[in-house]
Amino acid sequence: MLAAASAGALAWLASGAVIASVIRDPLADFVQPGVTVWWFAFAGPFRSAPSSFAGISFAAAANAALWLAVSWCVVKLAAAAIRLWQRKRA
């Protein structure tokens, strides 16, 4: 689901369509981690975002993997904080 949302957002941003900044900026912030991985792996200087199918697919997969890793860390930190709070309470 994250990969599909990332691919859709990347395709929409790469389309060149006029998008209001209220929508464009959060979409760009959401896909930026995957675009950064894509840039380091394949792009290089003077390229800012993937525009090919392969580039968008790679960036979407990388973005989904990074957001899943962040979500996993947040869940683990929250669980540890809850356990610590319960121990101090008992």
C-alpha positions, 0 to 999 in steps of 0.5 A: 500500500505504501509502495502504491501510494508512493508510486502514485505520488511520484508519477503525479509529481513527475507529470508536470501537471499544475498542483497547488502547493498545499497538495504538492509540498506534503506529497513531495515531503512524503516521497523525499526519502525514496527519491533521496535513495534513488538519487544516490543509487542511480541519478547523480548531479543535475537530476532531481526526481525520477521520471522513468517507470523504473526510476519511479518503481525503485524510488517507490519501493525504497520510500515504502521500505524507509517508511516501514522501518520508521514505523517499526522503530516508532512502535518499538519505542512506544512499546519500550516506553509503555513497559518502562512506565508500567514498571515504574508504576508497579 
